[in-house]
Amino acid sequence: MMEDVEMLRIVIADDDALFLENLVRHIPWQELGYTVAGAVGNGEEAIALCKRLQPDVALLDVKMPGLDGIASAEKILEQLSDCRVVFMSGYASGKDYRAAIRMKAVDFLEKPLTMEELCGILQEMADASSSVEGNSARTYSKPIETVISYIQKHYARELSVASLAKMIYITPNYLSTIFKKETGETISSCILRTRMEAAKKLLSTGMMSVKEIAALVGYQDVGRFSKAFHQHTGKTPKQYRKQH
């Protein structure tokens, strides 16, 4: 079991009282590295709780009376930009998915969901958090941390070595050199990998067209996106979607 200082704090919001109670009681939170900071039944309470407790993760039902999960998440992220959001919904729409993508939500879980499924994503987040903290202390300098974080948050934008270098006030050549030295990959490779991982997740949902997904991960030309995806995965976007 992890020490308390390492626990990630999570706030949960769902208007189904029985479902909420089951989550709080039956998920092995401490074993996964979490402490439940609060569990509430609507979006307004979730926003107030997050403002007061500043959790690391917000687990939100999309369809709640009053302020829904999407609107609640937007308010929460205005206050806590580093909070990681996971949505749950039994009635997901394409609009909901697009909003979740825009907010860089960690995942969008469809109800009915299994405890194994939820535990899996919670464990992934906890592992990623530990890995980032360890790597930051052990491996990456502050400029490289800044660039990686920017790529992860803004991969849908037009990115270049020059624009990233300008952002942290160093020359493009120097940024390329230290990025490759510290991470083992080029900046272009990092951008491509980040975009393709996002594209694979979107293709798996089956909610959007390949053209829409291409635009969401930074490609206005769907043909260019398809070529890049095939080179990266060995499959076309349509082939990948059929297999997942």
C-alpha positions in Angstrom: 0.0 0.0 0.0 1.2 3.5 -0.8 2.0 6.1 1.9 -0.6 8.8 2.4 1.7 11.4 1.0 1.7 9.6 -2.4 -2.1 9.2 -2.6 -3.9 10.9 -5.4 -7.0 12.7 -4.3 -10.2 12.1 -6.2 -13.7 13.7 -6.3 -16.6 11.7 -7.7 -19.9 13.1 -8.9 -22.9 10.9 -10.0 -26.6 11.5 -9.4 -27.2 7.7 -9.1 -26.9 7.4 -5.3 -26.6 3.6 -5.3 -24.0 3.6 -8.0 -22.0 6.3 -6.2 -22.1 4.4 -2.9 -20.9 1.2 -4.7 -18.0 3.1 -6.2 -16.9 4.5 -2.8 -17.3 1.2 -1.0 -16.1 -1.4 -3.5 -13.2 0.2 -5.4 -9.9 -0.6 -3.6 -8.9 3.0 -3.5 -5.9 2.8 -1.3 -4.5 -0.2 -3.1 -4.7 1.8 -6.3 -3.1 4.9 -4.8 -6.1 7.1 -4.1 -8.0 8.7 -1.3 -11.6 9.7 -2.0 -11.7 13.4 -1.1 -15.5 13.6 -1.6 -18.5 12.0 -3.4 -21.5 14.2 -4.4 -24.6 13.9 -6.5 -24.5 16.9 -8.8 -22.2 19.2 -10.7 -22.6 22.3 -8.6 -21.4 20.3 -5.5 -18.6 18.8 -7.5 -17.3 22.3 -8.5 -17.5 23.6 -4.9 -15.7 20.5 -3.6 -13.0 20.7 -6.2 -12.4 24.4 -5.4 -12.1 23.7 -1.7 -10.1 20.4 -1.8 -8.1 20.8 -5.1 -8.2 17.1 -6.1 -5.8 15.4 -8.6 -8.7 13.6 -10.4 -12.4 14.3 -11.0 -14.6 11.3 -11.9 -17.8 12.8 -13.3 -21.0 11.4 -14.6 -22.0 13.3 -17.8 -25.8 13.3 -17.4 -26.7 14.9 -14.1 -29.6 17.3 -13.3 -28.7 20.9 -13.3 -25.1 21.4 -14.3 -24.1 18.3 -16.3 -20.7 16.7 -16.1 -19.3 18.4 -19.2 -20.2 21.9 -17.9 -19.0 21.0 -14.5 -15.6 19.8 -15.8 -15.2 23.1 -17.7 -15.7 25.1 -14.4 -13.4 22.7 -12.5 -10.6 23.1 -15.1 -10.9 26.9 -15.0 -9.9 26.6 -11.3 -7.6 23.5 -11.5 -5.9 23.3 -14.9 -3.9 20.2 -13.8 -6.9 18.2 -12.5 -7.4 15.0 -14.6 -11.0 14.4 -15.6 -12.6 11.0 -16.4 -16.2 11.0 -17.6 -18.8 8.3 -17.2 -22.0 8.1 -19.3 -24.7 5.7 -20.3 -26.0 8.1 -23.0 -22.9 9.5 -24.7 -23.3 11.6 -27.8 -20.8 12.8 -30.4 -21.1 16.3 -28.9 -20.1 14.9 -25.5 -17.1 13.1 -26.9 -15.9 16.2 -28.7 -16.2 18.3 -25.6 -14.3 15.7 -23.6 -11.5 15.7 -26.2 -11.4 19.4 -26.2 -10.8 19.4 -22.5 -8.2 16.6 -22.8 -10.2 14.3 -20.6 -8.2 11.1 -19.6 -11.0 8.8 -20.6 -14.7 8.6 -21.4 -16.2 5.4 -19.9 -19.5 4.1 -21.1 -22.0 2.7 -18.6 -22.7 0.1 -17.6 -19.0 -0.1 -16.7 -17.3 -2.9 -14.8 -15.2 -2.3 -11.6 -12.3 -3.9 -13.5 -12.6 -1.3 -16.3 -12.6 1.6 -13.8 -9.8 0.1 -11.7 -7.8 -0.2 -14.9 -8.0 3.4 -15.8 -7.4 4.5 -12.2 -4.3 2.4 -12.0 -3.0 3.7 -15.3 -3.4 7.3 -14.0 -1.6 6.5 -10.8 1.2 4.7 -12.6 1.6 7.6 -15.0 1.7 10.1 -12.1 4.4 8.1 -10.4 6.3 7.8 -13.6 6.2 11.5 -14.4 7.3 12.5 -10.9 10.1 10.0 -11.1 11.2 11.0 -14.6 11.0 14.7 -13.7 13.3 14.3 -10.8 15.7 11.9 -12.5 15.8 12.7 -16.2 14.3 15.8 -17.7 15.4 19.4 -17.4 12.8 22.1 -16.9 12.8 23.3 -20.6 12.2 19.7 -21.8 9.5 19.2 -19.2 7.8 22.4 -20.5 8.0 21.3 -24.1 6.7 17.7 -23.4 3.8 19.1 -21.4 2.9 21.6 -24.1 2.9 18.9 -26.8 0.7 16.7 -24.7 -1.8 19.5 -24.1 -1.7 21.1 -27.6 -1.0 18.4 -30.1 -4.0 19.5 -32.2 -2.3 22.8 -33.0 0.4 23.4 -35.6 3.6 22.6 -33.8 7.2 23.1 -34.9 10.7 23.0 -33.3 11.0 26.7 -34.0 7.7 27.6 -32.3 8.5 25.4 -29.3 12.0 26.8 -29.0 10.7 30.4 -29.1 8.3 29.6 -26.3 11.1 28.7 -23.9 13.6 31.3 -25.3 16.3 29.0 -26.7 17.4 28.3 -30.3 15.8 25.6 -32.4 19.1 23.7 -32.8 19.8 23.7 -29.1 16.3 22.5 -28.3 16.6 19.7 -30.8 19.9 18.6 -29.4 18.9 18.6 -25.7 15.5 17.1 -26.4 17.0 14.1 -28.2 19.7 13.7 -25.6 17.3 13.7 -22.6 14.3 11.8 -24.2 15.9 9.6 -26.7 13.6 10.7 -29.5 13.3 13.8 -31.8 10.6 16.5 -31.2 8.9 15.5 -34.5 8.7 11.9 -33.3 7.3 13.0 -30.0 4.6 15.1 -31.7 3.7 12.2 -34.1 3.5 9.6 -31.3 1.3 11.9 -29.2 -1.0 12.5 -32.1 -1.3 8.9 -33.1 -2.0 7.7 -29.6 -4.8 10.2 -29.4 -6.1 9.1 -32.8 -6.1 5.5 -31.8 -8.3 6.2 -28.8 -10.7 8.3 -30.9 -10.9 5.6 -33.6 -11.8 3.0 -31.0 -14.8 5.0 -29.8 -16.4 4.7 -33.3 -18.2 8.0 -32.7 -16.5 10.2 -35.3 -15.4 10.1 -38.9 -11.7 9.7 -39.9 -11.8 13.3 -41.2 -13.1 14.6 -37.9 -10.4 12.7 -36.0 -7.7 13.9 -38.3 -8.7 17.5 -37.5 -8.8 16.9 -33.8 -5.2 15.6 -33.7 -3.7 18.3 -35.9 -4.2 17.3 -39.5 -6.4 19.4 -41.8 -5.5 17.0 -44.7 -7.2 13.6 -44.1 -4.9 12.0 -46.6 -1.8 13.2 -44.9 -3.2 11.9 -41.6 -4.0 8.5 -43.0 -0.5 8.2 -44.4 1.1 9.2 -41.1 -1.2 6.8 -39.2 -0.4 3.9 -41.5 3.4 4.6 -41.2 3.1 4.7 -37.4 0.8 1.7 -36.8 1.1 -0.5 -40.0 -2.7 -0.1 -40.5 -5.0 2.4 -42.1 -7.4 4.3 -39.8 -10.3 2.2 -41.1 -8.4 -1.1 -40.6 -7.5 -0.1 -37.0 -11.1 0.9 -36.3 -12.4 -2.5 -37.5 -9.9 -4.4 -35.3 -10.6 -2.3 -32.2 
